[in-house]
Amino acid sequence: MAIQKIKEENGFTIIEILIALLILAGGLMGAAAMQTRAVNEGVLANRMTRRITAAEDRMEDLFIKDILPTSENLDPVYKYNAALEPIEGDLFVDDTSPYYRVEYQALGGEPMAMLTTLRVRVIPKAEGDNETRDKRTITVNYVRSNRYQ
Protein backbone atom coordinates (compact mmCIF):
# COMPACT_ATOMS: atom_id res chain seq x y z
CA MET A 1 0.00 0.00 0.00
CA ALA A 2 1.27 3.35 -0.96
CA ILE A 3 1.01 6.23 1.45
CA GLN A 4 -0.56 9.29 -0.08
CA LYS A 5 0.59 12.66 1.04
CA ILE A 6 -2.22 15.04 2.08
CA LYS A 7 -1.93 18.57 0.76
CA GLU A 8 -1.25 21.20 3.38
CA GLU A 9 -3.67 24.08 3.57
CA ASN A 10 -2.18 27.52 3.65
CA GLY A 11 -4.43 30.46 4.78
CA PHE A 12 -8.21 30.82 4.95
CA THR A 13 -10.87 30.47 2.34
CA ILE A 14 -13.07 33.40 1.38
CA ILE A 15 -16.09 31.73 3.02
CA GLU A 16 -14.33 31.53 6.37
CA ILE A 17 -13.36 35.19 6.17
CA LEU A 18 -16.93 36.25 5.32
CA ILE A 19 -18.36 34.25 8.22
CA ALA A 20 -15.84 35.82 10.64
CA LEU A 21 -16.70 39.31 9.36
CA LEU A 22 -20.42 38.59 9.75
CA ILE A 23 -19.93 37.52 13.38
CA LEU A 24 -17.78 40.59 14.06
CA ALA A 25 -20.38 42.91 12.47
CA GLY A 26 -23.16 41.38 14.58
CA GLY A 27 -21.15 41.95 17.76
CA LEU A 28 -20.35 45.55 16.84
CA MET A 29 -24.00 46.27 16.05
CA GLY A 30 -25.05 44.84 19.41
CA ALA A 31 -22.48 46.99 21.22
CA ALA A 32 -23.64 50.09 19.32
CA ALA A 33 -27.29 49.36 20.22
CA MET A 34 -26.38 48.99 23.90
CA GLN A 35 -24.44 52.26 23.82
CA THR A 36 -27.36 54.10 22.20
CA ARG A 37 -29.76 52.72 24.80
CA ALA A 38 -27.42 53.74 27.63
CA VAL A 39 -27.20 57.32 26.30
CA ASN A 40 -31.00 57.56 25.93
CA GLU A 41 -31.57 56.24 29.46
CA GLY A 42 -28.99 58.72 30.77
CA VAL A 43 -30.88 61.60 29.15
CA LEU A 44 -34.17 60.33 30.64
CA ALA A 45 -32.57 60.01 34.08
CA ASN A 46 -31.28 63.59 33.79
CA ARG A 47 -34.77 64.86 32.94
CA MET A 48 -36.35 62.94 35.81
CA THR A 49 -33.72 64.29 38.22
CA ARG A 50 -34.49 67.85 37.10
CA ARG A 51 -38.22 67.24 37.67
CA ILE A 52 -37.65 65.74 41.11
CA THR A 53 -35.43 68.69 42.03
CA ALA A 54 -38.10 71.14 40.84
CA ALA A 55 -40.75 69.33 42.92
CA GLU A 56 -38.52 69.30 46.00
CA ASP A 57 -37.70 72.99 45.56
CA ARG A 58 -41.37 73.90 45.34
CA MET A 59 -42.15 71.71 48.37
CA GLU A 60 -39.42 73.44 50.37
CA ASP A 61 -40.78 76.85 49.36
CA LEU A 62 -44.26 75.85 50.50
CA PHE A 63 -42.95 74.37 53.72
CA ILE A 64 -40.73 77.33 54.62
CA LYS A 65 -43.17 80.09 53.63
CA ASP A 66 -46.28 78.09 54.58
CA ILE A 67 -48.16 79.93 51.83
CA LEU A 68 -49.50 79.41 48.35
CA PRO A 69 -49.54 82.41 46.01
CA THR A 70 -52.73 83.67 44.45
CA SER A 71 -53.29 86.18 41.69
CA GLU A 72 -54.20 88.90 44.20
CA ASN A 73 -51.76 88.42 47.05
CA LEU A 74 -50.25 85.74 49.27
CA ASP A 75 -52.87 83.73 51.12
CA PRO A 76 -52.26 81.01 53.71
CA VAL A 77 -52.10 77.45 52.44
CA TYR A 78 -54.70 76.37 54.94
CA LYS A 79 -58.24 77.65 54.53
CA TYR A 80 -60.57 76.79 57.39
CA ASN A 81 -64.32 76.35 57.55
CA ALA A 82 -66.57 77.27 60.51
CA ALA A 83 -65.48 74.14 62.44
CA LEU A 84 -61.81 75.20 62.06
CA GLU A 85 -61.08 72.20 59.87
CA PRO A 86 -58.95 72.74 56.77
CA ILE A 87 -60.70 72.55 53.42
CA GLU A 88 -59.29 71.87 49.99
CA GLY A 89 -57.16 74.67 48.58
CA ASP A 90 -56.91 75.94 45.04
CA LEU A 91 -54.69 74.34 42.41
CA PHE A 92 -51.83 76.64 41.43
CA VAL A 93 -49.77 76.23 38.26
CA ASP A 94 -46.25 77.45 37.56
CA ASP A 95 -45.71 77.29 33.78
CA THR A 96 -42.48 79.29 33.55
CA SER A 97 -40.18 76.41 32.60
CA PRO A 98 -39.98 75.42 28.93
CA TYR A 99 -39.56 71.76 29.93
CA TYR A 100 -42.21 71.07 32.56
CA ARG A 101 -45.26 72.47 34.34
CA VAL A 102 -45.47 72.55 38.15
CA GLU A 103 -48.88 72.15 39.80
CA TYR A 104 -49.27 72.46 43.56
CA GLN A 105 -52.07 72.59 46.08
CA ALA A 106 -52.95 71.95 49.70
CA LEU A 107 -55.51 69.20 50.28
CA GLY A 108 -57.10 69.90 53.65
CA GLY A 109 -58.29 67.04 55.79
CA GLU A 110 -56.35 64.40 53.90
CA PRO A 111 -55.65 61.69 54.96
CA MET A 112 -57.24 62.69 58.31
CA ALA A 113 -59.09 65.74 59.61
CA MET A 114 -56.12 67.27 61.45
CA LEU A 115 -53.66 66.67 58.61
CA THR A 116 -53.06 68.50 55.37
CA THR A 117 -51.35 67.07 52.31
CA LEU A 118 -49.22 69.42 50.25
CA ARG A 119 -49.10 67.95 46.74
CA VAL A 120 -46.65 69.02 44.04
CA ARG A 121 -46.82 67.54 40.52
CA VAL A 122 -44.18 68.15 37.83
CA ILE A 123 -45.52 67.32 34.36
CA PRO A 124 -43.25 67.21 31.29
CA LYS A 125 -44.35 69.41 28.41
CA ALA A 126 -42.99 67.81 25.24
CA GLU A 127 -42.38 64.11 25.73
CA GLY A 128 -44.59 62.10 23.42
CA ASP A 129 -48.26 61.45 23.95
CA ASN A 130 -50.34 61.87 27.11
CA GLU A 131 -49.68 58.30 28.27
CA THR A 132 -45.92 58.84 28.12
CA ARG A 133 -46.22 62.14 29.96
CA ASP A 134 -48.35 60.50 32.66
CA LYS A 135 -45.68 57.82 33.18
CA ARG A 136 -42.98 60.49 33.55
CA THR A 137 -44.93 62.83 35.84
CA ILE A 138 -43.40 63.31 39.28
CA THR A 139 -45.75 63.67 42.27
CA VAL A 140 -44.48 64.61 45.73
CA ASN A 141 -46.83 64.54 48.73
CA TYR A 142 -45.97 65.98 52.11
CA VAL A 143 -48.37 65.34 54.97
CA ARG A 144 -48.21 67.71 57.92
CA SER A 145 -50.21 68.30 61.05
CA ASN A 146 -52.43 71.34 61.34
CA ARG A 147 -52.12 71.31 65.11
CA TYR A 148 -48.60 72.75 65.32
CA GLN A 149 -48.53 75.71 62.97
N, C-alpha and C positions, 0 to 999 in steps of 0.2 A: 504494500500500500504506500502510495506516495503522499507525502505531507504537502498540503497546499498552504501557501502563505496568504494570510488575510491582509488586505490592503489597510494601511493605516489612514485614519481620517485626520485631516489637518483643517482646523477652523470650524466655523458654524455654518449651517445652511441658512438660506434667506428666510425660511419658515420659522426657524428657531429664533432668529433675530426679531421678526415681526411679532411673534408671541411674547417675547420679553418686553418689547416696546409697548404692546397692548397692556400688559400687566402693570408696567411702570406708569402709563398714562392713567389707568384706572386709579391707582394709588394717589397720584398727584391731584386728580379731580376730587377725590374724597377729602384730601387734606385742604384743598381750596374751599370746598363746601363747608367744612368744619370751621375754617377761619372766617368765612363770611357770616356764618351763623353766630360765632362768638362776637364779632363786631356789632352785629344787629342787636344781640342781647345786651351788650355793653351800653349801646345807645339807649335802649329801653330802660335799663337800670338807672342810667343817668337821669332820664326824664322822671321816673318814679321817685327818685331821691329828691329832685327839685320840688315835686308836688308835695311830698311828705314834709319837706322843710317849710314850704309855704303854709301848709296846714298847721304845723307846730308853731310857726311864727304868729299866725293869726290867733291860735289858741292862747299863746302867751300874752298877746296884746289884750285879749278879752279877759284873761285871768288877772293881769296886773291892773288894768284900768277898770275892770268890772263894769264895762259899759258896752253898748252897741250903738253905733252912730245911726242917726236918722237924717232925713233930708233937711229938717228944721234945725235941730241942735243935737246935743248928746243926751240921750235918755238912759236911765238905768236898764240893765239887762233884764232885771226881774220886775215884772208888772204884777201887782197883786189885786185880787178881787176883794169884796167886802169881808170875806172870812180870813183875809190875810194869807191866802194860799196863792202861790205863783201860778200864773196862767201862761199859755203859749205866747211867745214873742213873735215878732215879725221876722220874715226871712230877708236877710240883707245880702246883696251881691256886689262883689268887687270884680270888675271886668277890665282892670287896667293892664293886665299882663297879656301879651300877644299869644301866649302858649296855653294858658288855662284860665278858668273862671273859678273864683272862690265864693262859695255860699256859706253863710253862717247864721245861726239862730239859737235862741235859748228856748228849750222845751220845758216849761214849768210843770212840776208835778210828775216828772218821769224820772226814774221808774217808780218813785213813791211820792207821797204828798209833800214831804219836807225836803225833797231833793230836786235839783234842776240839772238837766243835761245840756251842756253847751256842745253843739254839733257844728263841725266845720267840714265841708265837702270841697275837694279840689277836682274839677272836671276838665279834662283836656279839650282843647278847642278843635284841633285839626288832625285827628288820628282815626281815619277810617269811618265806618258807619256807627250808628248809635250803640249797637251791641258791643263793638270794640271799645268805644268810649266808656260804656258802663263797666266793662271789665277792668279798665285802667283808672277808674275814679277812686280817689282816696277819701275815706271818711274817718274823721277823728272825733270821738265822743269823750267828753270829760264830765263826770258826774260829781256835783258838789252839794254840800248841805246848805240849806237856806238859813239854818239856825245861827250860824256863826259868821255873819257878814260884817 
